[in-house]
Amino acid sequence: MSTVPLVRPARLRGGDRVVIVAPSGPIPRERLDAGVDILRAWDLDVEVGEHVLDTHSSGYLAGGDADRARDLQRAWLDPGVAAVICARGGYGAQRMVDLLDWDAMRAAGPKVFVGFSDVTALHEAFAVRLGLATLHGPMAAGVAFVKDGPTQEHLRRTLFEPENARVLTSPAAAPLVPGTAHGVTAGGCLSLIAAEAGTPHARRSLRGAIWVIEDVAEEAYRLDRCLTQLLRSGLLDGVAAVALGSWQDCSPEDEVRRLMLDRLGPLGVPVLWELGFGHCPSHITVPLGVPALLDAGNGTLTLDVPALL
């Protein structure tokens, strides 16, 4: 079965209520406050989940698993909430994803969901369990969001004026394997996709998909291991194209580039290098679950339709 377009939620409008949740790592208050100020400057009614500033004895979780899940579920089930925005990544989404009531969340209907990095586990679950398109984009307490104007602006346009954010590119975008291909966007953080393989919330096939992947602070051999696992699993059989994002603090760029060509080149599909999404200091928002055309030669990923209705 080919990857199909997912349900797109409605765009945001001034006065809409959004909730910030922390499904993964702990949040520095000063960065959270800065992110809230930015969102409020967009005329959004911003609420912070009850447990967002909690800490866990582990030191790497934003409070207990049940509390993190409760914040997300409460926001999603609230009919007055238009969007749920994650505060940061790190680690922990996989520990709470099974605690969510997916039937109740499906019945609540679509709304905007934003995040990346560890949040990839939730993007996959939202796709598989809710059939919902989501946004691989900056998080409310993320360094890039609070410090980088272009990162903020691209998310704002995607949320409020999605028809003006349909052509995705970056100055460094270049063909690794030339060509064009049409498909539905899917993906996220490579190591999370590999870690999710075989779970109830992970898709079994990317046939017909434009696979968008990135990662941070991984040596080339670990990236190789993730790619090899996914290739051997058959997940990439029939994939339409691959769009690579940033590989911040990974092995030297030339080494990562050679690895991607070695493992992905034999797929015989277009592969685009460095589309400008992920853990880089300035990054774009990439909709997941939306039909698009990848043109590796021109360095573009063009959405067929706006990310949001």
Backbone bond lengths (Angstrom), bond angles and torsions (degrees), N, CA, C in turn:
res aa  C-N    CA-C-N  psi(-1)  N-CA   C-N-CA  omega(-1)  CA-C   N-CA-C  phi
1 M - - - 1.473 - - 1.525 109.46 -
2 S 1.327 117.40 134.98 1.458 121.71 -179.47 1.525 110.92 -80.18
3 T 1.324 115.25 152.87 1.461 121.30 173.82 1.526 108.92 -64.49
4 V 1.322 116.76 131.43 1.465 121.10 -175.59 1.524 109.79 -113.57
5 P 1.345 117.48 155.39 1.464 119.76 175.58 1.528 110.58 -59.95
6 L 1.317 115.92 145.78 1.455 121.59 -179.40 1.528 110.58 -102.36
7 V 1.312 116.04 167.60 1.462 121.77 -179.42 1.526 109.63 -66.91
8 R 1.327 116.33 128.29 1.462 120.95 178.90 1.526 110.18 -94.60
9 P 1.325 117.92 129.99 1.466 119.65 176.20 1.528 111.48 -76.71
10 A 1.312 115.36 173.78 1.465 120.87 -179.43 1.522 110.97 -77.02
11 R 1.334 115.80 147.61 1.463 121.63 174.67 1.526 110.26 -64.64
12 L 1.321 115.13 162.66 1.454 120.02 177.30 1.530 110.83 -86.72
13 R 1.308 114.45 154.53 1.459 122.63 176.57 1.518 108.52 -133.97
14 G 1.329 116.34 158.19 1.448 120.33 179.10 1.512 111.36 -53.24
15 G 1.317 116.20 137.06 1.454 121.42 -179.65 1.515 114.03 91.18
16 D 1.329 118.30 -10.64 1.462 120.40 179.57 1.524 110.69 -63.06
17 R 1.308 114.62 147.43 1.457 121.46 178.86 1.519 109.77 -93.45
18 V 1.328 116.60 129.14 1.464 122.17 177.13 1.519 108.44 -126.83
19 V 1.325 115.18 149.38 1.459 120.68 -179.14 1.523 109.43 -120.47
20 I 1.327 116.61 133.46 1.462 122.65 175.16 1.523 108.77 -95.02
21 V 1.325 116.10 129.05 1.459 121.36 178.73 1.530 108.99 -124.92
22 A 1.338 115.49 162.64 1.466 120.94 -178.70 1.529 108.79 -127.79
23 P 1.336 117.74 84.89 1.463 119.87 -177.61 1.520 114.25 -78.80
24 S 1.326 117.04 -7.08 1.469 119.89 -171.37 1.526 111.53 -128.19
25 G 1.345 116.89 -108.33 1.447 121.09 -171.98 1.521 115.03 -85.38
26 P 1.351 117.13 167.64 1.465 122.32 -178.54 1.527 112.16 -68.65
27 I 1.319 115.52 156.07 1.464 121.96 -169.29 1.530 111.15 -115.26
28 P 1.335 118.38 127.20 1.470 119.96 170.35 1.534 109.74 -70.14
29 R 1.310 116.11 125.25 1.462 119.96 -174.99 1.521 112.10 -57.53
30 E 1.356 116.96 -40.31 1.458 118.76 -175.68 1.525 111.63 -64.71
31 R 1.332 117.32 -36.00 1.465 119.57 178.09 1.525 110.61 -73.42
32 L 1.314 117.13 -37.40 1.456 119.79 176.34 1.524 110.17 -61.07
33 D 1.329 117.07 -46.00 1.470 120.71 179.91 1.527 110.83 -60.66
34 A 1.335 116.58 -40.63 1.465 119.88 179.28 1.522 110.93 -64.46
35 G 1.329 117.14 -42.15 1.465 120.40 178.82 1.517 112.34 -65.29
36 V 1.322 116.32 -40.87 1.465 120.45 177.38 1.524 110.21 -60.57
37 D 1.315 116.95 -41.64 1.472 120.37 179.69 1.535 110.86 -61.28
38 I 1.328 117.05 -40.79 1.468 120.50 179.23 1.522 110.15 -63.30
39 L 1.307 116.99 -47.08 1.466 120.64 -178.59 1.530 111.15 -64.58
40 R 1.301 116.88 -38.09 1.470 119.66 178.47 1.525 110.95 -68.84
41 A 1.325 117.13 -30.35 1.465 120.08 176.08 1.522 111.34 -66.77
42 W 1.333 117.01 -19.43 1.469 121.76 175.08 1.525 111.33 -85.64
43 D 1.320 117.91 10.86 1.459 124.40 -179.65 1.525 111.59 66.77
44 L 1.325 116.58 35.13 1.455 121.03 173.82 1.523 109.87 -99.94
45 D 1.303 116.05 146.05 1.458 123.14 174.84 1.528 106.58 -89.10
46 V 1.322 116.82 102.40 1.466 121.82 -169.93 1.525 110.79 -99.56
47 E 1.326 114.54 129.14 1.463 121.74 175.81 1.529 107.92 -120.88
48 V 1.307 116.64 141.00 1.466 121.94 177.98 1.517 108.86 -104.56
49 G 1.323 116.44 128.85 1.458 120.93 -179.75 1.519 112.05 -55.17
50 E 1.313 115.87 150.62 1.460 122.32 -173.15 1.528 112.69 -56.74
51 H 1.330 117.07 -36.17 1.466 120.08 -172.38 1.529 113.84 -106.63
52 V 1.328 117.45 13.36 1.466 120.57 -174.40 1.526 112.34 -59.98
53 L 1.318 117.71 -37.00 1.463 120.48 -177.47 1.527 112.91 -95.90
54 D 1.326 116.78 11.26 1.461 119.80 175.66 1.526 110.51 -68.89
55 T 1.304 115.59 158.55 1.461 121.06 171.19 1.519 108.67 -128.11
56 H 1.315 115.35 154.12 1.451 122.92 -177.81 1.524 108.42 -111.65
57 S 1.318 117.09 154.40 1.460 120.48 -179.00 1.526 112.75 -59.72
58 S 1.337 117.00 -21.85 1.465 120.98 178.27 1.525 112.11 -65.30
59 G 1.334 115.60 -29.07 1.452 120.29 -176.05 1.518 113.67 88.18
60 Y 1.330 117.92 -14.57 1.464 120.18 -177.55 1.525 113.41 -118.84
61 L 1.324 117.57 9.54 1.457 121.13 177.71 1.527 109.96 -122.08
62 A 1.325 115.66 145.77 1.466 121.08 177.43 1.528 108.75 -86.64
63 G 1.315 116.41 69.71 1.453 120.82 179.97 1.517 112.78 87.92
64 G 1.319 115.44 -176.36 1.456 121.76 -176.89 1.521 113.03 -69.70
65 D 1.321 115.96 155.62 1.465 120.68 -178.93 1.527 111.63 -57.94
66 A 1.330 116.29 -47.31 1.462 120.41 -177.02 1.520 111.52 -63.83
67 D 1.334 116.96 -37.67 1.466 120.23 179.94 1.527 110.88 -69.15
68 R 1.325 117.14 -40.59 1.461 119.20 178.85 1.526 110.74 -65.21
69 A 1.328 116.48 -39.90 1.465 120.34 177.18 1.528 110.63 -66.78
70 R 1.323 116.36 -38.63 1.465 120.13 -177.92 1.528 110.90 -64.13
71 D 1.315 117.18 -41.31 1.468 120.29 178.52 1.527 110.85 -60.19
72 L 1.336 116.65 -46.49 1.456 119.93 -179.06 1.517 111.22 -65.56
73 Q 1.305 117.19 -45.43 1.467 119.59 -177.90 1.522 111.61 -66.48
74 R 1.330 116.97 -41.01 1.468 119.83 179.47 1.531 110.45 -60.63
75 A 1.327 116.50 -42.96 1.467 119.90 179.25 1.518 110.46 -64.92
76 W 1.338 116.69 -41.98 1.465 119.38 -176.10 1.527 111.78 -68.35
77 L 1.314 117.08 -34.78 1.461 120.13 -177.18 1.525 112.75 -82.63
78 D 1.317 117.36 -9.56 1.465 121.05 179.94 1.527 109.21 -78.82
79 P 1.333 118.42 114.40 1.472 120.06 -177.10 1.521 113.88 -65.70
80 G 1.318 118.14 -14.59 1.456 121.10 179.12 1.512 113.85 -86.90
81 V 1.334 117.74 -2.98 1.469 122.05 -178.52 1.520 109.73 -96.50
82 A 1.332 116.54 127.78 1.464 121.27 -178.51 1.524 112.55 -95.36
83 A 1.334 117.58 -23.93 1.459 120.07 -176.93 1.520 109.90 -152.68
84 V 1.329 114.28 148.09 1.464 121.72 173.13 1.524 106.78 -119.59
85 I 1.328 116.02 123.63 1.458 122.12 -176.97 1.523 108.91 -118.48
86 C 1.313 116.35 126.77 1.460 119.94 179.41 1.524 110.42 -74.87
87 A 1.326 115.50 148.33 1.461 120.50 -177.14 1.516 112.15 -81.78
88 R 1.352 117.39 -38.85 1.452 121.00 178.71 1.529 108.30 -167.80
89 G 1.347 114.78 174.54 1.454 119.96 176.71 1.514 109.86 -99.27
90 G 1.339 115.91 -124.86 1.452 119.63 -176.76 1.509 110.28 103.28
91 Y 1.332 116.23 -110.50 1.453 121.44 176.10 1.521 108.81 -155.21
92 G 1.329 116.27 145.24 1.458 119.49 173.68 1.508 115.42 140.74
93 A 1.347 118.86 -20.86 1.464 120.24 -177.89 1.523 111.46 -59.46
94 Q 1.330 116.79 -36.96 1.459 119.42 -179.78 1.527 112.11 -65.11
95 R 1.304 117.20 -26.63 1.464 120.51 -179.19 1.516 112.81 -76.33
96 M 1.346 117.78 -21.72 1.458 119.77 -176.36 1.520 114.16 -111.56
97 V 1.349 117.63 -10.75 1.464 119.79 -172.93 1.528 112.08 -63.85
98 D 1.326 118.19 -31.82 1.461 120.71 -179.85 1.524 112.62 -77.91
99 L 1.326 117.48 -9.00 1.460 120.93 179.64 1.524 112.16 -89.24
100 L 1.327 117.59 -6.15 1.459 121.36 -179.23 1.531 110.70 -81.11
101 D 1.314 115.94 144.70 1.467 121.68 176.50 1.528 107.69 -88.35
102 W 1.321 116.36 92.70 1.459 120.72 -173.22 1.521 112.07 -69.19
103 D 1.319 118.45 -30.12 1.466 119.97 177.01 1.526 110.22 -65.12
104 A 1.322 116.15 -45.00 1.468 119.49 179.07 1.516 111.04 -65.99
105 M 1.324 117.68 -38.87 1.459 120.41 179.62 1.520 111.29 -67.50
106 R 1.330 117.56 -36.33 1.462 120.18 176.27 1.534 110.56 -65.01
107 A 1.324 116.13 -40.86 1.461 120.30 -179.64 1.524 112.11 -67.01
108 A 1.332 116.83 -24.29 1.471 120.35 -179.17 1.519 112.64 -71.99
109 G 1.330 117.13 -17.10 1.457 120.40 178.25 1.511 112.70 87.89
110 P 1.337 116.11 172.74 1.467 120.91 -174.04 1.517 113.85 -76.86
111 K 1.323 115.01 147.13 1.460 122.66 168.68 1.521 107.48 -153.38
112 V 1.308 117.04 169.90 1.460 121.73 -175.04 1.530 109.82 -74.36
113 F 1.331 115.54 137.21 1.459 121.70 175.68 1.522 108.30 -131.58
114 V 1.354 116.75 127.36 1.466 121.80 -173.71 1.528 110.81 -128.41
115 G 1.324 115.96 136.90 1.453 121.77 173.82 1.518 109.92 167.13
116 F 1.335 117.38 176.77 1.460 120.72 174.26 1.518 108.13 -158.43
117 S 1.323 117.88 -167.20 1.455 123.53 -179.45 1.528 109.37 63.44
118 D 1.329 118.58 -123.87 1.458 121.69 180.00 1.523 112.17 -59.44
119 V 1.311 116.95 -22.98 1.473 122.15 179.46 1.528 111.03 -66.60
120 T 1.341 117.67 -10.99 1.466 120.99 174.68 1.521 111.37 -51.43
121 A 1.333 117.86 -36.55 1.468 120.63 178.11 1.524 110.99 -59.93
122 L 1.312 116.70 -35.91 1.470 120.28 178.41 1.519 111.44 -78.40
123 H 1.328 117.98 -37.00 1.473 119.24 174.99 1.533 109.96 -56.15
124 E 1.324 116.48 -45.47 1.460 120.17 179.27 1.521 110.88 -62.30
125 A 1.311 117.21 -43.59 1.458 120.75 -179.46 1.530 111.47 -65.66
126 F 1.329 117.11 -40.11 1.464 119.90 178.27 1.530 110.46 -63.99
127 A 1.317 116.99 -36.14 1.464 120.44 178.13 1.521 111.09 -69.42
128 V 1.330 116.44 -47.90 1.469 121.12 -174.23 1.526 111.80 -75.14
129 R 1.327 117.28 -43.71 1.461 120.69 -173.37 1.523 113.67 -90.33
130 L 1.350 117.47 -29.64 1.468 120.21 -177.25 1.525 113.02 -112.47
131 G 1.332 118.03 -12.87 1.463 120.05 -175.92 1.510 112.12 62.89
132 L 1.341 117.22 34.15 1.461 122.27 -170.76 1.519 111.90 -111.42
133 A 1.330 116.04 133.28 1.462 121.65 171.37 1.528 109.35 -72.89
134 T 1.332 115.90 139.95 1.462 121.78 -177.09 1.530 109.41 -131.84
135 L 1.328 116.04 175.78 1.461 120.86 -177.45 1.526 110.77 -116.65
136 H 1.338 115.97 117.59 1.458 122.55 171.55 1.519 105.79 -81.52
137 G 1.325 115.18 93.19 1.457 118.72 -172.20 1.508 112.87 -148.62
138 P 1.327 116.69 177.13 1.465 122.20 -174.69 1.514 112.13 -62.97
139 M 1.327 114.57 151.28 1.463 120.98 -175.96 1.515 110.84 -106.03
140 A 1.306 115.92 156.14 1.467 121.81 -167.15 1.517 113.50 -59.88
141 A 1.329 118.37 -32.62 1.460 120.86 179.17 1.523 111.61 -110.13
142 G 1.331 116.64 18.82 1.458 120.93 178.72 1.513 112.02 -76.48
143 V 1.328 116.28 148.22 1.463 120.51 -177.68 1.525 111.35 -60.38
144 A 1.332 117.08 -45.76 1.467 119.76 -178.58 1.522 111.05 -62.16
145 F 1.328 116.98 -40.26 1.463 119.10 -177.11 1.517 112.27 -66.03
146 V 1.315 116.57 -41.68 1.463 118.06 -175.72 1.522 112.67 -82.25
147 K 1.351 117.58 -15.67 1.463 119.52 -175.07 1.527 115.15 -114.42
148 D 1.334 117.90 -20.15 1.461 119.48 -170.51 1.525 111.54 -114.30
149 G 1.322 115.91 116.55 1.458 121.20 -178.66 1.516 114.57 -59.53
150 P 1.348 119.49 -48.64 1.465 119.95 179.26 1.528 113.41 -59.77
151 T 1.334 117.70 -36.06 1.464 120.61 176.43 1.516 110.30 -62.63
152 Q 1.317 116.50 -45.62 1.461 121.44 177.84 1.525 110.69 -60.87
153 E 1.330 116.51 -47.11 1.458 120.75 -173.68 1.519 112.07 -66.11
154 H 1.337 117.43 -38.67 1.462 117.92 -179.67 1.520 111.24 -67.55
155 L 1.319 117.37 -37.85 1.463 119.13 175.32 1.523 110.17 -65.64
156 R 1.332 117.05 -43.44 1.473 119.01 -179.70 1.523 111.26 -58.93
157 R 1.333 117.17 -45.61 1.472 119.52 179.11 1.524 111.23 -63.61
158 T 1.321 116.83 -39.91 1.455 119.50 179.31 1.524 111.05 -62.87
159 L 1.318 116.97 -38.82 1.462 121.06 -178.03 1.524 113.00 -75.33
160 F 1.344 117.14 -41.22 1.463 121.00 -171.71 1.530 113.45 -105.21
161 E 1.324 117.75 -31.01 1.462 122.13 -176.57 1.532 109.47 -132.69
162 P 1.322 117.74 59.26 1.467 119.48 -171.05 1.518 114.37 -62.02
163 E 1.322 117.92 -21.96 1.464 119.31 176.58 1.528 111.46 -67.19
164 N 1.340 117.11 -19.62 1.462 121.80 178.06 1.532 112.64 -96.79
165 A 1.326 116.96 13.33 1.467 120.99 178.91 1.527 110.05 -133.87
166 R 1.328 115.42 39.89 1.466 119.35 -176.49 1.522 113.39 -91.83
167 V 1.328 118.58 -23.81 1.467 121.27 179.93 1.527 107.87 -101.92
168 L 1.320 115.83 113.20 1.459 122.05 -177.56 1.526 109.25 -104.30
169 T 1.333 116.06 131.72 1.460 120.66 179.32 1.518 108.56 -161.64
170 S 1.323 116.53 176.76 1.460 121.74 174.53 1.519 108.21 -151.94
171 P 1.328 117.73 159.96 1.469 119.87 -179.99 1.530 113.06 -60.32
172 A 1.322 117.79 -27.02 1.463 120.99 -177.06 1.521 113.14 -92.52
173 A 1.335 118.25 -1.99 1.464 120.77 -176.79 1.523 110.81 -62.36
174 A 1.340 115.90 132.89 1.466 121.20 -177.61 1.522 108.86 -156.05
175 P 1.334 117.37 151.74 1.468 119.18 -179.38 1.530 111.60 -73.86
176 L 1.323 116.02 128.14 1.461 120.81 169.31 1.532 108.59 -91.06
177 V 1.335 114.51 -41.53 1.465 122.32 168.29 1.522 105.69 -129.53
178 P 1.329 119.47 117.47 1.473 120.58 -174.07 1.524 112.11 -69.49
179 G 1.342 113.32 162.09 1.459 119.66 175.63 1.512 111.62 133.77
180 T 1.331 115.33 174.33 1.461 122.38 176.50 1.519 109.02 -125.78
181 A 1.313 116.29 152.59 1.466 120.80 178.82 1.518 109.43 -158.87
182 H 1.312 115.02 148.40 1.466 121.91 177.46 1.513 109.17 -109.05
183 G 1.326 116.06 141.37 1.457 120.02 178.69 1.508 110.76 -174.42
184 V 1.326 116.06 -173.38 1.460 122.85 179.39 1.523 108.15 -107.70
185 T 1.322 117.30 129.57 1.456 121.31 -176.26 1.526 111.64 -66.94
186 A 1.340 115.01 140.54 1.463 122.15 177.24 1.517 107.48 -157.79
187 G 1.325 117.10 152.04 1.455 118.13 175.69 1.507 113.59 140.67
188 G 1.355 114.86 -147.61 1.459 121.41 -176.77 1.508 110.21 144.23
189 C 1.315 116.42 -138.96 1.456 122.98 -178.67 1.530 109.11 -79.80
190 L 1.324 116.58 122.06 1.458 121.74 -172.48 1.523 112.81 -56.06
191 S 1.321 118.20 -47.54 1.459 119.84 -176.43 1.522 111.78 -65.44
192 L 1.326 118.04 -30.95 1.466 121.05 176.77 1.516 111.16 -71.72
193 I 1.336 117.03 -39.21 1.461 119.84 177.73 1.523 109.70 -61.55
194 A 1.331 116.68 -42.37 1.462 120.37 178.07 1.526 110.59 -65.18
195 A 1.324 117.10 -40.89 1.467 120.59 -178.83 1.517 112.34 -68.37
196 E 1.325 117.81 -26.94 1.456 122.08 -179.43 1.526 113.43 -82.95
197 A 1.329 117.07 -14.28 1.469 120.54 -175.46 1.523 110.79 -54.50
198 G 1.335 115.47 130.68 1.452 121.10 178.21 1.514 114.92 89.39
199 T 1.344 118.46 -5.75 1.462 120.52 178.99 1.530 109.79 -85.01
200 P 1.333 117.76 165.46 1.471 120.37 -178.70 1.521 114.08 -63.73
201 H 1.341 116.48 -18.05 1.463 119.38 -174.88 1.520 113.25 -103.38
202 A 1.305 117.98 5.68 1.467 121.09 -177.26 1.517 110.07 -101.34
203 R 1.326 116.05 138.59 1.454 119.18 176.97 1.520 110.06 -71.52
204 R 1.312 115.55 155.05 1.463 121.58 -176.41 1.520 112.61 -98.70
205 S 1.324 117.39 -14.26 1.457 120.62 -177.22 1.519 110.39 -148.04
206 L 1.338 114.91 144.98 1.464 121.70 172.58 1.531 110.66 -116.15
207 R 1.309 115.71 24.90 1.465 119.59 179.18 1.531 109.71 -58.05
208 G 1.337 115.79 127.01 1.462 120.44 179.59 1.514 114.52 80.63
209 A 1.327 117.84 6.31 1.471 120.52 -177.39 1.528 111.78 -95.58
210 I 1.321 115.16 152.89 1.461 121.47 163.15 1.521 105.45 -95.70
211 W 1.332 115.47 109.21 1.463 121.76 -173.25 1.510 109.19 -86.68
212 V 1.324 117.74 117.73 1.459 122.66 -179.60 1.523 108.28 -107.79
213 I 1.338 117.39 120.48 1.466 120.40 -174.84 1.523 111.36 -137.31
214 E 1.316 115.42 152.67 1.458 124.03 177.31 1.518 106.93 -158.19
215 D 1.337 116.00 171.61 1.464 119.51 175.14 1.527 109.12 -164.73
216 V 1.324 115.57 176.40 1.455 120.90 -177.26 1.527 109.56 -142.60
217 A 1.347 115.25 141.41 1.467 121.99 171.65 1.527 112.93 54.86
218 E 1.322 116.66 43.28 1.465 121.51 176.63 1.524 109.80 -120.81
219 E 1.320 116.58 132.12 1.462 120.33 173.66 1.524 109.79 -68.64
220 A 1.324 116.16 157.13 1.463 120.43 -176.62 1.527 112.10 -57.27
221 Y 1.341 117.29 -39.15 1.460 118.04 -177.18 1.524 111.63 -66.97
222 R 1.346 117.70 -29.25 1.466 119.77 177.80 1.527 110.61 -74.99
223 L 1.324 117.04 -38.15 1.460 119.71 173.40 1.528 110.12 -62.07
224 D 1.325 116.18 -42.57 1.460 121.97 176.98 1.526 110.01 -57.23
225 R 1.315 116.49 -45.34 1.462 120.63 -179.29 1.529 111.47 -60.56
226 C 1.331 116.59 -42.98 1.468 120.05 178.61 1.525 111.13 -63.36
227 L 1.329 116.41 -48.09 1.460 120.22 -179.90 1.520 111.25 -62.32
228 T 1.310 116.41 -43.05 1.460 120.15 -178.22 1.525 110.89 -64.24
229 Q 1.320 116.81 -41.36 1.464 120.08 177.24 1.530 111.09 -59.05
230 L 1.327 116.05 -45.48 1.462 119.97 -176.58 1.523 111.16 -71.18
231 L 1.321 117.01 -36.22 1.460 119.81 175.17 1.531 110.88 -63.89
232 R 1.333 116.17 -45.61 1.462 119.76 -178.93 1.524 112.22 -66.09
233 S 1.338 116.89 -29.70 1.472 120.77 -179.12 1.521 112.72 -72.08
234 G 1.351 116.40 -16.59 1.458 120.17 -176.41 1.511 113.89 88.32
235 L 1.335 117.06 0.53 1.468 119.90 -178.20 1.523 111.84 -57.52
236 L 1.334 117.20 -35.45 1.459 120.90 -174.25 1.526 113.44 -92.05
237 D 1.308 118.20 2.99 1.461 120.13 177.56 1.525 109.82 -60.91
238 G 1.322 116.86 121.87 1.457 120.42 178.01 1.509 115.32 82.31
239 V 1.340 118.22 7.90 1.463 119.51 176.99 1.529 108.99 -60.56
240 A 1.341 116.79 143.71 1.470 120.38 -174.62 1.525 112.78 -83.37
241 A 1.326 117.62 -35.98 1.465 121.94 -176.70 1.515 108.44 -169.18
242 V 1.335 115.61 167.37 1.461 121.20 178.17 1.516 108.61 -131.02
243 A 1.327 116.55 131.57 1.462 122.75 172.99 1.519 107.63 -114.81
244 L 1.319 116.39 117.14 1.455 121.98 -178.82 1.520 110.38 -92.52
245 G 1.319 115.66 137.54 1.451 120.78 176.49 1.520 110.74 -98.35
246 S 1.323 116.77 -142.63 1.457 121.02 -177.06 1.526 110.75 -87.39
247 W 1.317 115.26 157.51 1.475 122.82 178.06 1.526 107.29 -129.53
248 Q 1.330 113.95 53.67 1.453 121.64 -174.92 1.531 111.25 -58.02
249 D 1.341 115.92 129.32 1.460 122.48 176.53 1.522 113.12 60.97
250 C 1.333 117.00 21.89 1.451 120.83 171.50 1.533 108.06 -88.32
251 S 1.302 118.43 -165.40 1.463 121.62 176.09 1.526 109.52 -59.44
252 P 1.342 118.22 167.22 1.469 119.80 178.40 1.528 111.66 -50.72
253 E 1.341 114.87 145.48 1.467 120.35 -173.04 1.521 112.53 -53.51
254 D 1.319 117.61 -44.02 1.465 119.63 -178.54 1.525 111.81 -61.45
255 E 1.324 115.76 -35.23 1.461 120.28 179.74 1.525 110.81 -68.57
256 V 1.327 116.04 -43.91 1.464 119.76 178.57 1.525 110.24 -65.36
257 R 1.311 115.81 -41.28 1.469 120.25 179.30 1.532 111.05 -60.26
258 R 1.326 116.83 -44.85 1.468 120.33 178.30 1.532 111.12 -62.86
259 L 1.330 115.45 -40.20 1.459 119.57 179.08 1.529 111.04 -61.62
260 M 1.335 117.08 -46.58 1.456 120.38 -178.62 1.527 111.02 -61.98
261 L 1.305 116.46 -40.47 1.463 119.24 178.25 1.529 110.62 -66.09
262 D 1.334 116.68 -39.72 1.463 121.54 -178.81 1.532 111.19 -64.65
263 R 1.338 117.51 -44.74 1.468 120.46 -174.34 1.526 112.40 -87.85
264 L 1.329 118.21 -33.94 1.469 120.69 -174.72 1.522 113.11 -99.26
265 G 1.335 117.08 -25.64 1.458 120.30 179.57 1.522 113.56 -54.47
266 P 1.354 119.34 -42.79 1.461 120.14 -179.04 1.535 114.70 -64.32
267 L 1.334 117.31 -11.33 1.465 118.71 175.84 1.529 111.29 -66.03
268 G 1.342 116.35 -22.51 1.462 119.92 178.20 1.513 114.31 73.10
269 V 1.348 116.53 27.06 1.467 120.77 -179.84 1.526 108.54 -123.88
270 P 1.340 117.78 161.33 1.468 119.45 177.51 1.528 111.48 -60.44
271 V 1.331 115.40 138.61 1.464 121.35 176.06 1.518 107.80 -129.92
272 L 1.321 116.10 123.06 1.466 122.45 -178.87 1.519 109.55 -103.91
273 W 1.318 116.55 128.74 1.461 122.60 -179.88 1.521 110.94 -92.00
274 E 1.325 117.29 130.07 1.463 125.67 168.77 1.530 114.14 59.18
275 L 1.330 114.40 71.33 1.463 120.26 176.61 1.523 112.20 -78.70
276 G 1.335 117.47 -10.83 1.467 118.93 174.26 1.510 115.37 93.83
277 F 1.330 117.63 24.82 1.460 120.29 175.10 1.529 108.93 -118.06
278 G 1.326 116.56 158.75 1.451 120.22 178.10 1.508 113.47 115.86
279 H 1.334 116.23 -144.33 1.458 122.19 -171.19 1.528 113.85 -88.37
280 C 1.315 118.18 11.54 1.462 120.92 179.70 1.535 110.40 -70.86
281 P 1.339 118.14 159.57 1.465 121.30 -175.26 1.527 113.81 -60.65
282 S 1.337 117.13 -26.80 1.467 122.12 175.68 1.518 107.02 -132.76
283 H 1.338 117.33 124.42 1.460 117.42 -175.04 1.526 112.56 -145.08
284 I 1.330 113.30 154.52 1.455 120.51 -178.81 1.533 110.30 -91.69
285 T 1.323 114.92 166.64 1.460 122.98 174.87 1.521 108.64 -95.88
286 V 1.331 117.00 129.83 1.462 121.70 -179.59 1.531 109.18 -117.03
287 P 1.322 118.45 117.18 1.463 120.20 175.91 1.529 110.63 -68.42
288 L 1.323 116.43 141.07 1.457 122.87 176.69 1.523 108.63 -112.52
289 G 1.345 116.09 132.03 1.456 120.80 -179.13 1.507 113.90 97.06
290 V 1.344 116.57 14.67 1.464 122.32 -175.61 1.528 109.58 -116.35
291 P 1.344 119.84 135.56 1.469 120.96 177.85 1.517 111.15 -67.59
292 A 1.336 115.51 142.24 1.470 119.80 -174.28 1.516 109.97 -156.53
293 L 1.325 114.79 165.51 1.463 122.77 175.36 1.517 108.43 -114.82
294 L 1.322 116.89 122.31 1.456 120.91 173.80 1.516 109.38 -97.50
295 D 1.330 116.17 125.74 1.462 122.80 176.64 1.526 106.62 -118.76
296 A 1.329 115.84 96.63 1.462 119.78 -176.01 1.521 111.44 -63.13
297 G 1.324 117.62 -38.18 1.456 121.23 -178.75 1.510 113.07 -62.47
298 N 1.320 116.45 -39.57 1.458 120.74 179.54 1.528 112.76 -89.49
299 G 1.333 117.15 -6.58 1.456 120.55 178.74 1.508 113.60 69.26
300 T 1.340 117.44 36.60 1.463 120.43 -176.06 1.525 112.11 -130.28
301 L 1.308 114.30 150.22 1.462 123.61 167.71 1.519 105.39 -123.49
302 T 1.335 116.77 111.41 1.467 121.37 -174.39 1.526 109.92 -110.18
303 L 1.321 115.93 119.33 1.457 121.45 -179.73 1.520 110.32 -71.68
304 D 1.333 116.65 137.40 1.464 120.34 175.91 1.515 111.45 -65.51
305 V 1.304 115.38 -35.41 1.463 122.69 -176.65 1.515 108.81 -135.91
306 P 1.325 118.72 159.15 1.470 119.44 174.97 1.524 111.60 -58.34
307 A 1.310 116.90 150.53 1.461 121.04 -177.94 1.526 112.17 -62.14
308 L 1.330 116.97 -31.91 1.461 122.43 -178.08 1.518 109.11 -125.02
309 L 1.317 115.70 152.53 1.461 120.70 -178.69 1.536 111.93 -74.85
